[in-house]
Amino acid sequence: MTDYCSGLPRVYGRNKKTLMLSRWDGEVGDAVRLFGDRIFHGVPLPLLVGLGANSTGPTEAINSAGFWEIGLYNVPAGSPSEEPPVPGSTYWRLAREPSTEEMLGRPVDLGRGRAGGWSRDIPGQVIVGLKNYREDRDSISRRIPEPLRPQALDSPWAMALAVFGYVESNGAVRAINLFAAELAQFDEQQRFQALCALVADRFEESGQTDRAMAYPLVRAMQRFQCGRVIAEERGLPTSWWPVFGPAEGVIEHWLTLGRYGEPRGCVPQLEPSIDPSSIPARQGSSAGAIVAVGALTLAVAAALGGGWYYFKNER
């Protein structure tokens, strides 16, 4: 069971390394390399394996959320009163799409039951699972302000939205709307990191967390770390992956705390504060009329934008 100590994103990624590499090197990785770019064009393929980090494997069938979630990507598969995948469920619908069969070259195995034929169809699970994430990205994108909807569908922002939509769309939408004006000033390569920093900064300043906001953000950070560990271990490019700057540990702390609660058995992951005076002001701003936000946001924006950072009129 994941808790604060194991849920810190970089710890989570390290703990999942063996499992992630096993999938990358095996049939799951083969399917991702074959089909992944057709569903998420331009996205690093290791991330597409990392998206399934919350599942124990292709035979997983759980119903703790009140509905079946099955396979490598825990795709919703209908009411637990019936055997999965239930006709009409998300898994069933995506599996039956003509584009799925065209991609796979055959029908996805929809043999029902907890150990039905679906549980042995790895390529089918990969296509269905990735298409489900793509649908979640598109669904949540329609719920956020138009200027923040992803234009580059291979960007970290677009993929973070895919995880938000899969995990907890309501909390993510609320966080995005809260900081819409600030986020609009970041490009899509940096916007996910900025959102994490802004939410963590809010938690730090208020001394109060919000689980619904923290949950999708920390889950996205975890998924990204699981993909990144594959790229690092297999000598693949890492330039796509989000960079959080020197305040990464503090951001991880506040978002993980918001999702999992107080640490038990480990030390909170806090790092030295960043001195705002060492970061140059935003070009064209009136230093006499504005006050910088917290050290978290300053540190991330400075690391990402070469000293460019946000201001607000009141703390």
C-alpha positions as CSV (number, residue, x, y, z in Angstrom):
1,M,0.0,0.0,0.0
2,T,1.5,3.3,-1.0
3,D,2.0,5.9,1.7
4,Y,3.9,9.1,2.1
5,C,7.3,7.4,2.3
6,S,6.8,5.3,-0.8
7,G,4.6,7.8,-2.6
8,L,7.2,10.5,-3.0
9,P,7.5,10.6,-6.8
10,R,11.3,9.9,-7.1
11,V,11.1,7.2,-4.5
12,Y,8.1,5.7,-6.2
13,G,9.9,5.6,-9.5
14,R,12.9,3.9,-8.0
15,N,10.7,1.4,-6.2
16,K,9.0,0.5,-9.5
17,K,12.3,0.3,-11.5
18,T,12.6,-3.4,-11.7
19,L,8.9,-3.8,-12.7
20,M,9.1,-1.1,-15.3
21,L,12.3,-2.5,-16.9
22,S,10.8,-5.9,-17.0
23,R,7.8,-4.6,-18.9
24,W,9.9,-2.5,-21.2
25,D,12.2,-5.4,-22.0
26,G,9.3,-7.9,-22.6
27,E,6.0,-8.2,-24.4
28,V,4.5,-5.0,-23.0
29,G,7.4,-3.0,-24.3
30,D,7.2,-4.8,-27.7
31,A,3.5,-3.7,-27.9
32,V,4.3,-0.2,-26.9
33,R,7.0,0.1,-29.4
34,L,4.6,-1.3,-32.1
35,F,1.5,0.7,-31.3
36,G,2.4,3.5,-28.9
37,D,3.4,6.2,-31.4
38,R,0.2,5.6,-33.3
39,I,-1.8,6.6,-30.3
40,F,0.5,9.2,-28.6
41,H,2.6,10.4,-31.5
42,G,5.9,11.9,-30.4
43,V,5.6,11.0,-26.7
44,P,8.6,9.1,-25.3
45,L,7.6,5.4,-25.4
46,P,9.0,4.7,-21.9
47,L,6.3,7.0,-20.5
48,L,3.6,4.9,-22.1
49,V,4.9,2.0,-20.1
50,G,5.1,4.1,-17.0
51,L,1.4,5.0,-17.4
52,G,0.6,1.5,-16.2
53,A,2.7,1.7,-13.1
54,N,-0.3,1.5,-10.8
55,S,-1.2,-2.0,-12.1
56,T,0.4,-5.2,-10.8
57,G,0.2,-6.6,-14.3
58,P,-2.0,-7.9,-17.2
59,T,-4.1,-10.2,-15.0
60,E,-5.1,-7.5,-12.5
61,A,-8.9,-7.3,-12.0
62,I,-9.9,-5.1,-9.0
63,N,-13.3,-3.6,-8.1
64,S,-12.4,-1.5,-5.0
65,A,-13.7,1.6,-6.7
66,G,-17.1,0.1,-7.2
67,F,-16.4,-1.0,-10.8
68,W,-14.0,-3.4,-12.5
69,E,-10.6,-2.0,-13.4
70,I,-8.6,-4.5,-15.4
71,G,-5.3,-5.2,-17.0
72,L,-2.0,-3.3,-17.4
73,Y,-3.7,0.1,-17.4
74,N,-6.6,-0.6,-15.0
75,V,-9.2,0.3,-17.7
76,P,-12.8,0.6,-16.4
77,A,-14.6,-2.6,-17.3
78,G,-18.1,-2.5,-15.8
79,S,-20.1,-3.4,-12.8
80,P,-18.7,-5.9,-10.3
81,S,-22.1,-7.6,-10.4
82,E,-21.0,-9.1,-13.8
83,E,-17.9,-10.7,-15.1
84,P,-15.3,-8.4,-16.7
85,P,-15.1,-6.9,-19.2
86,V,-18.8,-6.1,-19.2
87,P,-20.3,-5.3,-22.6
88,G,-20.7,-1.6,-23.0
89,S,-17.9,-0.8,-20.5
90,T,-15.0,1.4,-21.5
91,Y,-12.7,-1.6,-22.0
92,W,-15.3,-3.3,-24.2
93,R,-16.1,-0.2,-26.2
94,L,-12.5,0.7,-26.9
95,A,-11.6,-2.9,-27.8
96,R,-14.5,-3.0,-30.3
97,E,-13.5,0.2,-32.1
98,P,-12.6,-0.4,-35.7
99,S,-9.4,1.5,-35.3
100,T,-8.3,-0.9,-32.6
101,E,-8.9,-4.0,-34.7
102,E,-7.2,-2.3,-37.6
103,M,-4.1,-1.5,-35.5
104,L,-3.9,-4.9,-34.0
105,G,-4.7,-6.8,-37.1
106,R,-7.3,-8.9,-35.3
107,P,-10.1,-8.5,-32.7
108,V,-9.0,-7.8,-29.1
109,D,-9.7,-10.9,-26.9
110,L,-12.7,-10.0,-24.8
111,G,-13.1,-13.4,-23.1
112,R,-14.9,-12.6,-19.9
113,G,-14.1,-13.5,-16.3
114,R,-11.4,-12.5,-13.8
115,A,-9.0,-14.8,-15.7
116,G,-10.7,-14.5,-19.1
117,G,-9.0,-14.3,-22.4
118,W,-8.6,-10.5,-22.0
119,S,-6.0,-11.2,-19.3
120,R,-3.6,-12.9,-21.8
121,D,-4.0,-10.5,-24.6
122,I,-1.1,-8.1,-23.9
123,P,-1.1,-6.2,-27.2
124,G,-4.8,-5.7,-26.9
125,Q,-4.5,-4.4,-23.4
126,V,-1.8,-1.9,-24.5
127,I,-3.9,-0.5,-27.3
128,V,-7.1,-0.3,-25.1
129,G,-5.2,1.2,-22.2
130,L,-3.4,3.9,-24.1
131,K,-6.6,4.8,-26.0
132,N,-8.3,5.2,-22.6
133,Y,-5.6,7.6,-21.5
134,R,-6.0,9.5,-24.7
135,E,-9.8,9.8,-24.2
136,D,-9.1,11.1,-20.6
137,R,-6.8,13.7,-22.0
138,D,-9.4,14.9,-24.5
139,S,-12.2,14.9,-21.9
140,I,-10.4,17.0,-19.3
141,S,-9.1,19.3,-22.0
142,R,-12.7,20.3,-22.8
143,R,-13.2,21.3,-19.1
144,I,-10.4,23.8,-18.8
145,P,-10.0,27.3,-20.1
146,E,-9.4,27.3,-23.9
147,P,-5.9,29.0,-23.7
148,L,-4.7,26.1,-21.5
149,R,-5.9,23.3,-23.8
150,P,-2.9,21.5,-25.2
151,Q,-1.8,22.4,-28.7
152,A,1.2,20.2,-28.7
153,L,-0.3,16.7,-28.0
154,D,3.2,15.3,-27.4
155,S,4.0,17.8,-24.6
156,P,4.4,17.1,-20.9
157,W,1.4,19.3,-20.3
158,A,-0.8,17.1,-22.6
159,M,0.4,13.9,-21.0
160,A,-0.1,15.4,-17.5
161,L,-3.7,16.1,-18.5
162,A,-4.1,12.5,-19.6
163,V,-3.1,11.3,-16.1
164,F,-5.2,14.0,-14.4
165,G,-8.3,12.8,-16.4
166,Y,-7.6,9.2,-15.6
167,V,-7.0,9.8,-11.9
168,E,-9.1,12.6,-10.5
169,S,-10.3,15.1,-13.1
170,N,-12.4,17.3,-10.7
171,G,-9.5,18.1,-8.4
172,A,-7.2,18.8,-11.4
173,V,-9.7,21.1,-13.1
174,R,-10.2,23.0,-9.9
175,A,-6.4,23.5,-9.5
176,I,-6.0,24.6,-13.1
177,N,-8.9,27.0,-12.9
178,L,-7.5,28.5,-9.7
179,F,-4.2,29.3,-11.3
180,A,-5.4,29.8,-14.9
181,A,-3.9,33.3,-15.3
182,E,-0.5,32.2,-14.0
183,L,-0.5,29.0,-16.1
184,A,-1.3,30.8,-19.3
185,Q,2.1,32.5,-19.1
186,F,4.0,29.2,-19.2
187,D,4.5,27.2,-22.4
188,E,3.4,23.6,-22.6
189,Q,6.9,22.3,-21.9
190,Q,6.8,24.0,-18.5
191,R,3.1,24.3,-17.5
192,F,2.8,21.0,-15.6
193,Q,5.8,21.9,-13.4
194,A,4.4,25.4,-12.8
195,L,1.0,23.9,-11.7
196,C,2.7,21.6,-9.3
197,A,4.8,24.4,-7.9
198,L,1.8,26.8,-7.6
199,V,-0.3,24.2,-5.8
200,A,2.5,23.1,-3.5
201,D,3.2,26.8,-2.7
202,R,-0.4,27.3,-1.8
203,F,-0.3,24.3,0.6
204,E,2.9,25.6,2.2
205,E,1.6,29.2,2.6
206,S,-1.7,28.1,4.1
207,G,-0.4,25.2,6.1
208,Q,-3.4,23.2,4.7
209,T,-3.5,20.7,1.9
210,D,-6.3,19.6,-0.4
211,R,-6.4,15.9,-1.3
212,A,-8.5,16.3,-4.5
213,M,-5.9,18.8,-5.9
214,A,-2.8,16.9,-4.7
215,Y,-3.9,13.5,-5.9
216,P,-3.8,13.9,-9.7
217,L,-0.6,16.0,-9.5
218,V,1.4,13.6,-7.5
219,R,0.1,10.7,-9.5
220,A,1.3,12.4,-12.7
221,M,4.7,13.0,-11.2
222,Q,4.9,9.3,-10.2
223,R,4.0,8.1,-13.7
224,F,6.5,10.4,-15.2
225,Q,9.2,9.2,-12.9
226,C,8.4,5.6,-13.8
227,G,8.9,6.4,-17.5
228,R,12.0,8.4,-16.9
229,V,13.7,5.5,-14.9
230,I,13.3,3.3,-18.0
231,A,14.8,6.0,-20.3
232,E,17.7,6.5,-17.9
233,E,18.4,2.8,-17.4
234,R,18.2,2.0,-21.0
235,G,20.3,4.9,-22.3
236,L,17.4,6.7,-24.0
237,P,17.0,10.5,-24.4
238,T,15.7,12.3,-21.3
239,S,15.4,15.9,-22.7
240,W,11.6,15.6,-23.0
241,W,11.1,14.9,-19.3
242,P,9.9,17.7,-16.9
243,V,12.5,19.5,-14.9
244,F,11.4,20.9,-11.6
245,G,14.5,22.7,-10.5
246,P,16.1,23.0,-7.0
247,A,12.7,23.0,-5.2
248,E,11.7,19.6,-6.5
249,G,11.9,18.0,-3.1
250,V,9.7,20.6,-1.5
251,I,7.1,20.3,-4.2
252,E,7.1,16.5,-3.9
253,H,6.7,16.8,-0.1
254,W,3.6,19.0,-0.2
255,L,1.9,17.2,-3.0
256,T,2.6,13.8,-1.5
257,L,1.5,15.0,2.0
258,G,-1.7,16.2,0.4
259,R,-2.4,12.8,-1.1
260,Y,-1.1,10.4,1.5
261,G,-1.0,12.3,4.8
262,E,1.7,12.6,7.4
263,P,4.9,10.5,6.9
264,R,5.3,7.5,9.2
265,G,8.6,5.8,9.2
266,C,10.5,8.3,7.1
267,V,11.7,11.9,7.2
268,P,9.7,14.5,5.3
269,Q,11.5,15.4,2.1
270,L,12.3,19.1,2.6
271,E,15.2,20.9,0.9
272,P,16.7,24.4,1.6
273,S,14.5,27.3,0.7
274,I,15.5,29.3,-2.4
275,D,16.5,33.0,-1.8
276,P,14.1,35.1,-3.9
277,S,16.6,37.9,-3.9
278,S,19.0,35.8,-6.0
279,I,16.5,35.6,-8.9
280,P,16.3,38.5,-11.3
281,A,12.9,40.2,-11.7
282,R,10.6,39.5,-14.6
283,Q,11.5,41.7,-17.5
284,G,9.2,44.7,-17.8
285,S,7.6,44.3,-14.4
286,S,7.2,47.1,-11.8
287,A,9.2,45.9,-8.8
288,G,7.7,48.6,-6.6
289,A,4.1,47.5,-7.2
290,I,4.4,43.7,-7.0
291,V,5.4,41.0,-4.6
292,A,6.9,37.7,-5.6
293,V,5.0,34.5,-4.8
294,G,6.6,31.8,-2.6
295,A,10.1,30.3,-2.9
296,L,8.6,27.2,-4.5
297,T,7.3,28.9,-7.5
298,L,10.3,31.2,-7.7
299,A,12.7,28.3,-7.7
300,V,10.9,26.3,-10.4
301,A,10.3,29.3,-12.7
302,A,13.9,30.3,-12.3
303,A,15.2,26.9,-13.2
304,L,12.8,26.6,-16.2
305,G,12.8,30.1,-17.6
306,G,16.2,31.4,-16.9
307,G,15.1,33.7,-14.1
308,W,11.6,34.5,-15.5
309,Y,9.0,34.1,-12.7
310,Y,5.6,35.0,-11.6
311,F,4.4,37.9,-9.5
312,K,1.2,38.6,-7.8
313,N,-0.2,41.8,-6.2
314,E,-1.0,40.3,-2.8
315,R,0.4,37.3,-0.8
